[in-house]
Amino acid sequence: MDLEKYKSNPKTRYLAQALESMGDEEQKKLLIAQMDKILKDDEEGEEFPGEIVLETRAGVGGEEAALFARELADMYRAYASRQGWSVRTLSESKTDIGGYKEAVFEMRGKDAYKRLRRETGVHRIQRVPATEKSGRIHTSTASIAILPIRKKPKIEINPADLETEFSRAGGAGGQNVNKVETAVRIVHRPTGLDARSQVERSQAANRERALAVLTAKLEQLEEEKEAQKYASARAEQIGTGERSEKIRTYNVPQDRVTDHRVKESWSNVQKILQGNLDPILDAFA
């Protein structure tokens, strides 16, 4: 039985993991029926907004991980350009050599969330860094989060739970952004989640944008909690949610990209990193 369609959906992943350890055939049939219903309800009731926030963070691997996070950001921006979507940088934290410790982008366009929603997770790259003299292959990781921005948020945030910080912004936006504290960071105290925006000219506009991003993060957190409720106690112990799963490996020496959820591989790593993502994204269609 092919369980990949269940494992690729966060709402059925834990159930699929539990299914693999089951011995009773009747229980298996009941669990499969339950997962099929979840997938059907999910597809029928799913909302595909045309605006998303893409967040990339360096993971394991130091500077090499930060460079990979930058490459992933460039890959998605190139893909967005091919689709005719608009892209705007909301915030970024760079390393000395131009990598990304973290960066957040806004993307708007037809089917933006529908096309990229499966990209959330940990991406891994295997290659020989330019600074590696012995020729050893290094493995580095970076995480991607795709957050839909809905016109009508699914949750309500208590203003008393928010802490707002202001600072001077840099980059585009005119001289005003460097003289006035227009950059905004909002922290949700109960969860520790935060969001920031520094691209708007006014403090109020940046606060509105940061709050929209924070709302999307909190919605994702609630969805992950709901997904785990479907699972058995054992399945809940296997993983810690979609972000922690290594979903894809970019193997540069072998010129191969492998998505571990659909168990498929594609050649030409550089072409894929230049934004040629459709073959991979279509594997989930």
C-alpha contacts under 8 A as a table, 3 or more apart, distances in Angstrom:
res1	aa1	res2	aa2	distance
2	D	5	K	7.37
3	L	6	Y	5.41
3	L	7	K	6.24
3	L	16	A	6.56
4	E	7	K	4.86
4	E	8	S	5.93
4	E	261	R	5.95
4	E	262	V	5.84
5	K	8	S	5.40
5	K	9	N	6.87
5	K	262	V	7.71
6	Y	9	N	5.58
6	Y	12	T	5.32
6	Y	13	R	5.70
6	Y	16	A	6.01
6	Y	35	M	7.15
6	Y	39	L	7.98
7	K	10	P	7.01
7	K	12	T	6.34
7	K	13	R	4.18
7	K	14	Y	7.58
7	K	16	A	6.06
7	K	17	Q	7.64
7	K	261	R	6.76
8	S	12	T	7.96
8	S	13	R	6.61
8	S	118	R	7.76
8	S	261	R	5.80
8	S	262	V	7.60
9	N	12	T	5.60
9	N	13	R	5.85
9	N	39	L	7.99
10	P	13	R	5.13
10	P	14	Y	7.62
10	P	224	E	7.24
10	P	227	A	6.20
10	P	241	G	7.55
10	P	242	E	6.36
11	K	14	Y	7.45
11	K	38	I	7.47
11	K	224	E	7.65
11	K	226	E	7.51
11	K	227	A	4.28
11	K	228	Q	7.31
11	K	230	Y	7.21
12	T	15	L	5.27
12	T	16	A	6.17
12	T	35	M	6.03
12	T	38	I	7.31
12	T	39	L	7.69
12	T	227	A	6.96
12	T	230	Y	7.27
12	T	231	A	7.85
13	R	16	A	5.16
13	R	17	Q	6.33
14	Y	17	Q	5.07
14	Y	18	A	6.25
14	Y	227	A	7.73
14	Y	228	Q	6.70
14	Y	230	Y	7.29
14	Y	231	A	5.08
14	Y	232	S	7.52
14	Y	235	A	5.15
14	Y	236	E	6.46
14	Y	238	I	7.89
14	Y	239	G	7.89
15	L	18	A	4.99
15	L	19	L	6.11
15	L	31	L	7.46
15	L	35	M	7.40
15	L	230	Y	6.69
15	L	231	A	4.98
15	L	232	S	6.99
15	L	235	A	6.74
16	A	19	L	4.98
16	A	20	E	6.63
17	Q	20	E	5.51
17	Q	21	S	7.34
17	Q	235	A	6.03
17	Q	238	I	7.92
18	A	21	S	5.63
18	A	22	M	6.74
18	A	231	A	7.34
18	A	232	S	6.75
18	A	234	R	6.98
18	A	235	A	5.24
19	L	22	M	5.21
19	L	28	K	6.35
19	L	31	L	7.24
22	M	25	E	7.87
22	M	27	Q	7.61
22	M	28	K	6.79
23	G	28	K	7.78
24	D	27	Q	5.40
24	D	28	K	6.36
25	E	28	K	4.94
25	E	29	K	6.28
26	E	29	K	5.15
26	E	30	L	6.36
27	Q	30	L	5.13
27	Q	31	L	6.13
28	K	31	L	5.08
28	K	32	I	6.10
29	K	32	I	5.14
29	K	33	A	6.18
30	L	33	A	5.14
30	L	34	Q	6.22
31	L	34	Q	4.98
31	L	35	M	6.21
32	I	35	M	5.06
32	I	36	D	6.12
33	A	36	D	5.11
33	A	37	K	6.25
34	Q	37	K	5.21
34	Q	38	I	6.31
35	M	38	I	5.00
35	M	39	L	6.22
36	D	39	L	5.16
36	D	40	K	6.13
37	K	40	K	5.07
37	K	41	D	6.03
38	I	41	D	5.21
38	I	42	D	5.87
39	L	42	D	4.95
39	L	43	E	6.10
40	K	43	E	5.25
40	K	44	E	6.19
41	D	44	E	5.19
41	D	45	G	5.92
42	D	45	G	5.34
42	D	46	E	5.55
43	E	46	E	5.26
48	F	111	D	6.72
48	F	112	A	7.83
48	F	113	Y	5.65
48	F	114	K	5.46
48	F	148	P	7.78
49	P	52	I	7.39
49	P	111	D	7.11
49	P	112	A	7.19
49	P	113	Y	5.97
49	P	114	K	7.68
49	P	148	P	6.34
49	P	149	I	6.70
49	P	150	R	6.12
50	G	108	R	5.61
50	G	109	G	5.10
50	G	110	K	5.29
50	G	111	D	5.58
50	G	112	A	5.17
50	G	113	Y	6.18
51	E	106	E	7.31
51	E	107	M	5.73
51	E	108	R	4.40
51	E	109	G	6.45
51	E	112	A	6.39
51	E	113	Y	6.88
51	E	148	P	6.25
51	E	149	I	5.50
51	E	150	R	7.56
52	I	106	E	5.94
52	I	107	M	5.35
52	I	108	R	6.51
52	I	112	A	6.71
52	I	113	Y	6.08
52	I	146	I	6.64
52	I	147	L	5.42
52	I	148	P	4.43
52	I	149	I	5.28
53	V	104	V	6.83
53	V	105	F	5.59
53	V	106	E	4.63
53	V	107	M	6.22
53	V	145	A	7.95
53	V	146	I	5.92
53	V	147	L	5.02
53	V	148	P	6.41
53	V	149	I	7.03
53	V	213	V	6.92
54	L	104	V	5.73
54	L	105	F	5.14
54	L	106	E	6.36
54	L	107	M	7.38
54	L	144	I	7.06
54	L	145	A	5.76
54	L	146	I	4.84
54	L	147	L	6.39
55	E	102	E	7.30
55	E	103	A	5.81
55	E	104	V	4.46
55	E	105	F	6.42
55	E	144	I	5.66
55	E	145	A	5.06
55	E	146	I	6.63
56	T	69	A	6.01
56	T	70	R	7.94
56	T	72	L	7.64
56	T	73	A	6.75
56	T	100	Y	7.86
56	T	102	E	5.53
56	T	103	A	5.45
56	T	104	V	6.53
56	T	142	A	6.91
56	T	143	S	5.64
56	T	144	I	4.70
56	T	145	A	6.58
57	R	66	A	7.52
57	R	69	A	6.02
57	R	100	Y	6.91
57	R	101	K	5.69
57	R	102	E	4.25
57	R	103	A	6.67
57	R	142	A	5.55
57	R	143	S	5.28
57	R	144	I	6.75
58	A	62	G	7.80
58	A	65	A	5.12
58	A	66	A	4.74
58	A	67	L	7.98
58	A	68	F	7.36
58	A	69	A	5.35
58	A	100	Y	6.53
58	A	101	K	5.18
58	A	102	E	6.32
58	A	141	T	6.63
58	A	142	A	4.48
58	A	143	S	6.57
59	G	62	G	7.59
59	G	65	A	5.83
59	G	66	A	7.50
59	G	140	S	7.04
59	G	141	T	4.86
59	G	142	A	4.56
59	G	143	S	6.57
60	V	65	A	6.09
60	V	140	S	5.41
60	V	141	T	5.23
60	V	142	A	7.24
61	G	64	E	5.58
61	G	65	A	4.71
61	G	66	A	7.82
61	G	139	T	6.93
61	G	140	S	4.60
61	G	141	T	6.62
62	G	65	A	5.34
62	G	66	A	6.53
62	G	140	S	7.93
63	E	66	A	4.98
63	E	67	L	6.20
63	E	95	T	7.51
63	E	99	G	6.93
64	E	67	L	5.08
64	E	68	F	6.21
64	E	99	G	7.97
64	E	129	P	7.16
64	E	140	S	6.48
65	A	68	F	4.98
65	A	69	A	6.16
65	A	99	G	7.97
65	A	140	S	5.04
65	A	141	T	5.54
65	A	142	A	6.10
66	A	69	A	5.00
66	A	70	R	6.33
66	A	95	T	7.26
66	A	99	G	4.48
66	A	100	Y	4.72
66	A	101	K	5.47
66	A	142	A	7.49
67	L	70	R	5.04
67	L	71	E	6.25
67	L	98	G	7.07
67	L	99	G	4.13
67	L	100	Y	6.33
68	F	71	E	4.89
68	F	72	L	6.16
68	F	99	G	7.36
68	F	125	I	7.42
68	F	140	S	7.54
68	F	141	T	7.30
68	F	142	A	6.62
69	A	72	L	5.18
69	A	73	A	6.28
69	A	99	G	6.88
69	A	100	Y	5.68
69	A	101	K	7.50
69	A	102	E	7.60
69	A	141	T	7.88
69	A	142	A	5.34
69	A	143	S	7.53
70	R	73	A	5.07
70	R	74	D	6.20
70	R	98	G	7.86
70	R	99	G	5.37
70	R	100	Y	5.20
71	E	74	D	5.00
71	E	75	M	6.06
71	E	273	L	6.92
72	L	75	M	4.89
72	L	76	Y	6.31
72	L	273	L	6.91
73	A	76	Y	5.32
73	A	77	R	6.15
74	D	77	R	5.02
74	D	78	A	6.01
74	D	273	L	7.67
74	D	274	Q	7.41
74	D	275	G	7.85
75	M	78	A	5.19
75	M	79	Y	6.23
75	M	272	I	7.48
75	M	273	L	4.95
75	M	274	Q	5.23
75	M	275	G	4.63
76	Y	79	Y	4.94
76	Y	80	A	6.03
76	Y	275	G	6.18
77	R	80	A	4.98
77	R	81	S	6.18
77	R	87	V	6.86
77	R	275	G	7.52
78	A	81	S	5.08
78	A	82	R	6.38
78	A	274	Q	6.36
78	A	275	G	4.91
79	Y	82	R	5.10
79	Y	83	Q	6.38
79	Y	274	Q	7.72
79	Y	275	G	4.41
79	Y	276	N	6.68
79	Y	277	L	6.88
80	A	83	Q	5.04
80	A	84	G	6.23
80	A	85	W	5.11
80	A	86	S	7.11
80	A	87	V	7.21
80	A	107	M	7.48
81	S	84	G	5.05
81	S	85	W	5.75
81	S	86	S	7.18
81	S	87	V	7.91
82	R	85	W	7.64
82	R	275	G	7.95
83	Q	109	G	7.77
84	G	109	G	6.96
85	W	107	M	6.49
85	W	108	R	5.37
85	W	109	G	4.43
85	W	110	K	7.30
85	W	112	A	7.75
86	S	107	M	5.59
86	S	108	R	5.19
86	S	109	G	6.55
87	V	105	F	6.77
87	V	106	E	5.65
87	V	107	M	4.61
87	V	108	R	6.68
88	R	105	F	5.57
88	R	106	E	5.12
88	R	107	M	6.60
89	T	92	E	7.39
89	T	103	A	7.76
89	T	104	V	6.20
89	T	105	F	4.45
89	T	106	E	6.30
89	T	199	V	7.16
90	L	103	A	7.72
90	L	104	V	5.44
90	L	105	F	5.27
90	L	106	E	6.60
90	L	196	R	7.33
90	L	197	S	5.05
90	L	198	Q	6.02
90	L	199	V	5.68
91	S	103	A	5.60
91	S	104	V	5.25
91	S	105	F	7.14
91	S	196	R	6.60
91	S	197	S	5.71
91	S	198	Q	6.04
91	S	199	V	7.38
92	E	100	Y	7.09
92	E	101	K	7.80
92	E	102	E	5.84
92	E	103	A	4.01
92	E	104	V	6.24
93	S	100	Y	5.88
93	S	101	K	5.47
93	S	102	E	5.40
93	S	103	A	6.12
94	K	97	I	7.89
94	K	98	G	5.71
94	K	99	G	5.46
94	K	100	Y	4.57
94	K	101	K	5.66
94	K	102	E	7.26
95	T	98	G	5.29
95	T	99	G	5.11
95	T	100	Y	6.09
95	T	101	K	6.47
96	D	99	G	7.39
100	Y	103	A	6.36
107	M	112	A	7.21
108	R	112	A	6.57
109	G	112	A	5.53
111	D	114	K	4.95
111	D	115	R	5.87
112	A	115	R	5.51
112	A	116	L	6.25
113	Y	116	L	5.30
113	Y	117	R	5.28
113	Y	146	I	7.55
113	Y	147	L	7.86
113	Y	148	P	6.17
114	K	117	R	5.75
115	R	118	R	7.59
115	R	281	L	6.72
116	L	119	E	5.50
116	L	146	I	6.94
116	L	281	L	7.49
117	R	120	T	6.53
117	R	146	I	5.86
117	R	147	L	7.85
118	R	281	L	7.89
118	R	284	F	7.98
119	E	144	I	6.69
119	E	145	A	7.21
119	E	146	I	6.83
120	T	143	S	7.41
120	T	144	I	5.02
120	T	145	A	4.52
120	T	146	I	5.56
120	T	242	E	6.92
120	T	243	R	6.27
121	G	143	S	5.58
121	G	144	I	5.43
121	G	145	A	6.52
121	G	242	E	5.68
121	G	243	R	4.11
121	G	244	S	6.21
121	G	245	E	5.74
121	G	246	K	6.32
121	G	247	I	5.97
122	V	141	T	6.61
122	V	142	A	5.78
122	V	143	S	4.28
122	V	144	I	6.36
122	V	243	R	6.06
122	V	244	S	6.14
122	V	245	E	5.76
122	V	246	K	4.54
122	V	247	I	5.85
122	V	248	R	7.24
123	H	141	T	5.59
123	H	142	A	5.43
123	H	143	S	5.90
123	H	144	I	7.41
123	H	246	K	5.80
123	H	247	I	5.99
123	H	248	R	5.09
123	H	249	T	6.10
123	H	250	Y	7.81
124	R	139	T	6.87
124	R	140	S	5.74
124	R	141	T	4.38
124	R	142	A	6.58
124	R	246	K	6.93
124	R	248	R	6.15
124	R	249	T	4.66
124	R	250	Y	6.10
125	I	139	T	5.68
125	I	140	S	5.43
125	I	141	T	6.25
125	I	249	T	5.61
125	I	250	Y	4.54
125	I	251	N	5.92
125	I	252	V	7.39
126	Q	137	I	6.36
126	Q	138	H	5.63
126	Q	139	T	4.54
126	Q	140	S	6.65
126	Q	249	T	7.42
126	Q	250	Y	6.17
126	Q	251	N	4.85
126	Q	252	V	6.00
126	Q	253	P	7.54
127	R	137	I	4.99
127	R	138	H	5.51
127	R	139	T	6.75
127	R	251	N	6.57
127	R	252	V	5.23
127	R	253	P	6.09
128	V	132	E	6.41
128	V	135	G	5.99
128	V	136	R	5.85
128	V	137	I	4.50
128	V	138	H	5.82
128	V	253	P	7.89
129	P	132	E	5.22
129	P	137	I	7.49
129	P	138	H	7.01
130	A	133	K	7.86
132	E	135	G	5.79
132	E	136	R	6.73
133	K	136	R	7.89
143	S	243	R	7.01
144	I	243	R	7.60
145	A	243	R	7.30
147	L	213	V	7.77
147	L	216	A	5.68
147	L	217	K	6.64
147	L	220	Q	7.18
148	P	216	A	6.26
149	I	153	P	7.87
149	I	212	A	6.93
149	I	213	V	7.30
149	I	216	A	6.03
150	R	153	P	5.55
150	R	216	A	7.89
153	P	156	E	7.40
153	P	215	T	7.30
153	P	216	A	7.87
153	P	219	E	7.98
154	K	219	E	6.81
155	I	215	T	7.54
155	I	218	L	7.96
155	I	219	E	6.62
157	I	161	D	7.49
157	I	215	T	7.65
158	N	161	D	5.50
158	N	162	L	7.38
159	P	162	L	5.45
161	D	188	H	5.78
161	D	189	R	5.52
161	D	190	P	6.73
162	L	186	I	6.54
162	L	187	V	5.62
162	L	188	H	4.87
162	L	189	R	6.08
163	E	186	I	5.65
163	E	187	V	5.06
163	E	188	H	6.58
163	E	189	R	6.97
164	T	184	V	6.99
164	T	185	R	5.79
164	T	186	I	4.52
164	T	187	V	6.40
165	E	184	V	5.79
165	E	185	R	5.08
165	E	186	I	6.32
166	F	181	E	5.68
166	F	182	T	6.58
166	F	183	A	5.61
166	F	184	V	4.79
166	F	185	R	6.44
167	S	180	V	7.89
167	S	181	E	4.49
167	S	182	T	6.28
167	S	183	A	5.09
167	S	184	V	6.55
168	R	177	V	6.53
168	R	178	N	5.67
168	R	179	K	6.74
168	R	180	V	5.90
168	R	181	E	4.19
168	R	182	T	5.79
168	R	183	A	5.59
169	A	177	V	5.35
169	A	178	N	5.62
169	A	180	V	7.91
169	A	181	E	6.78
169	A	182	T	6.13
169	A	183	A	4.99
169	A	198	Q	5.47
169	A	199	V	7.60
170	G	177	V	6.38
170	G	178	N	5.80
170	G	198	Q	7.43
171	G	177	V	7.94
171	G	199	V	7.69
172	A	199	V	6.89
173	G	176	N	7.33
173	G	177	V	6.20
173	G	199	V	6.63
173	G	200	E	6.83
173	G	201	R	5.86
174	G	177	V	6.16
174	G	178	N	7.95
174	G	201	R	7.83
175	Q	178	N	5.70
175	Q	179	K	6.95
176	N	179	K	5.39
176	N	180	V	6.16
176	N	201	R	7.28
177	V	180	V	5.69
177	V	181	E	7.17
177	V	182	T	6.12
177	V	183	A	7.94
177	V	201	R	6.26
178	N	181	E	7.63
181	E	203	Q	7.14
182	T	198	Q	6.78
182	T	200	E	7.67
182	T	201	R	6.81
182	T	202	S	5.62
182	T	203	Q	4.22
182	T	204	A	7.99
182	T	206	N	7.01
183	A	196	R	7.40
183	A	197	S	5.90
183	A	198	Q	4.27
183	A	199	V	7.54
183	A	200	E	7.99
183	A	203	Q	6.39
183	A	206	N	6.38
184	V	196	R	5.48
184	V	197	S	5.54
184	V	198	Q	6.42
184	V	203	Q	6.77
184	V	206	N	5.86
184	V	207	R	5.63
184	V	210	A	6.94
185	R	194	D	6.92
185	R	195	A	5.67
185	R	196	R	4.15
185	R	197	S	6.68
185	R	207	R	7.55
185	R	210	A	6.75
186	I	194	D	5.50
186	I	195	A	5.50
186	I	196	R	6.29
186	I	207	R	7.69
186	I	210	A	6.62
186	I	211	L	6.92
186	I	214	L	7.53
187	V	192	G	6.35
187	V	193	L	5.90
187	V	194	D	4.29
187	V	195	A	6.75
188	H	191	T	5.88
188	H	192	G	5.43
188	H	193	L	5.41
188	H	194	D	6.07
188	H	214	L	7.88
189	R	192	G	5.15
189	R	193	L	7.43
193	L	214	L	7.27
193	L	217	K	7.50
193	L	218	L	7.72
194	D	214	L	6.16
195	A	210	A	5.30
195	A	211	L	7.10
195	A	213	V	6.06
195	A	214	L	5.24
196	R	206	N	7.80
196	R	207	R	7.93
196	R	209	R	7.95
196	R	210	A	4.91
196	R	213	V	7.91
197	S	200	E	7.45
197	S	206	N	5.21
197	S	207	R	7.08
197	S	209	R	6.36
197	S	210	A	5.24
198	Q	206	N	6.14
199	V	206	N	6.99
200	E	203	Q	7.43
200	E	205	A	5.93
200	E	206	N	5.39
201	R	205	A	7.27
201	R	206	N	7.65
202	S	205	A	5.33
202	S	206	N	6.37
203	Q	206	N	5.18
203	Q	207	R	6.10
204	A	207	R	5.07
204	A	208	E	6.26
205	A	208	E	5.11
205	A	209	R	6.29
206	N	209	R	5.09
206	N	210	A	6.04
207	R	210	A	5.10
207	R	211	L	6.02
208	E	211	L	5.18
208	E	212	A	6.31
209	R	212	A	5.14
209	R	213	V	6.43
210	A	213	V	5.15
210	A	214	L	6.14
211	L	214	L	4.99
211	L	215	T	6.03
212	A	215	T	5.12
212	A	216	A	6.34
213	V	216	A	5.11
213	V	217	K	6.35
214	L	217	K	5.05
214	L	218	L	6.25
215	T	218	L	5.14
215	T	219	E	6.15
216	A	219	E	5.05
216	A	220	Q	6.25
217	K	220	Q	5.13
217	K	221	L	6.26
218	L	221	L	4.95
218	L	222	E	6.27
219	E	222	E	5.14
219	E	223	E	6.23
220	Q	223	E	5.02
220	Q	224	E	6.21
221	L	224	E	5.16
221	L	225	K	6.34
222	E	225	K	5.04
222	E	226	E	6.24
223	E	226	E	5.02
223	E	227	A	6.12
224	E	227	A	4.98
224	E	228	Q	6.37
224	E	241	G	6.48
224	E	242	E	7.71
225	K	228	Q	5.29
225	K	229	K	6.54
226	E	229	K	5.15
226	E	230	Y	7.07
227	A	230	Y	5.64
227	A	231	A	7.38
228	Q	231	A	5.32
228	Q	236	E	6.22
229	K	232	S	7.83
231	A	234	R	7.86
231	A	235	A	5.68
231	A	236	E	6.08
232	S	235	A	5.17
232	S	236	E	6.30
233	A	236	E	5.27
233	A	237	Q	6.74
234	R	237	Q	5.34
234	R	238	I	6.85
235	A	238	I	5.29
235	A	239	G	7.46
236	E	239	G	6.36
236	E	240	T	7.46
237	Q	240	T	7.44
239	G	244	S	7.38
239	G	245	E	7.51
240	T	243	R	7.81
240	T	244	S	6.12
240	T	245	E	7.98
241	G	244	S	5.82
241	G	245	E	7.05
242	E	245	E	5.53
246	K	249	T	7.75
246	K	260	H	7.71
247	I	259	D	5.97
247	I	260	H	5.50
247	I	261	R	6.34
248	R	257	V	7.18
248	R	258	T	5.61
248	R	259	D	4.36
248	R	260	H	5.71
248	R	261	R	7.96
249	T	257	V	5.71
249	T	258	T	5.27
249	T	259	D	6.55
249	T	260	H	7.74
250	Y	255	D	7.82
250	Y	256	R	6.22
250	Y	257	V	4.51
250	Y	258	T	6.62
250	Y	269	V	6.66
251	N	254	Q	5.65
251	N	255	D	5.80
251	N	256	R	5.18
251	N	257	V	5.95
251	N	258	T	7.94
251	N	269	V	7.44
252	V	255	D	4.65
252	V	256	R	6.49
252	V	269	V	6.37
253	P	256	R	8.00
255	D	267	S	5.65
255	D	268	N	5.38
255	D	269	V	5.36
256	R	265	S	6.44
256	R	266	W	5.59
256	R	267	S	4.53
256	R	268	N	6.21
256	R	269	V	5.82
257	V	265	S	5.39
257	V	266	W	5.18
257	V	267	S	6.28
257	V	268	N	7.71
257	V	269	V	6.14
258	T	263	K	6.95
258	T	264	E	5.75
258	T	265	S	4.19
258	T	266	W	6.50
259	D	262	V	5.96
259	D	263	K	5.75
259	D	264	E	5.72
259	D	265	S	6.39
259	D	280	I	7.89
260	H	263	K	4.84
260	H	264	E	7.10
262	V	283	A	7.26
262	V	284	F	7.63
266	W	269	V	7.88
266	W	280	I	7.86
268	N	271	K	5.49
268	N	272	I	6.59
269	V	272	I	5.21
269	V	273	L	6.19
270	Q	273	L	4.98
270	Q	274	Q	6.14
271	K	274	Q	5.04
271	K	275	G	6.88
271	K	276	N	5.94
272	I	275	G	5.37
272	I	276	N	4.52
272	I	277	L	5.81
273	L	276	N	6.96
276	N	279	P	7.51
277	L	280	I	5.51
277	L	281	L	6.13
278	D	281	L	5.01
278	D	282	D	5.74
279	P	282	D	5.24
279	P	283	A	6.55
280	I	283	A	5.33
280	I	284	F	7.56
281	L	284	F	5.79
281	L	285	A	7.20
282	D	285	A	5.06
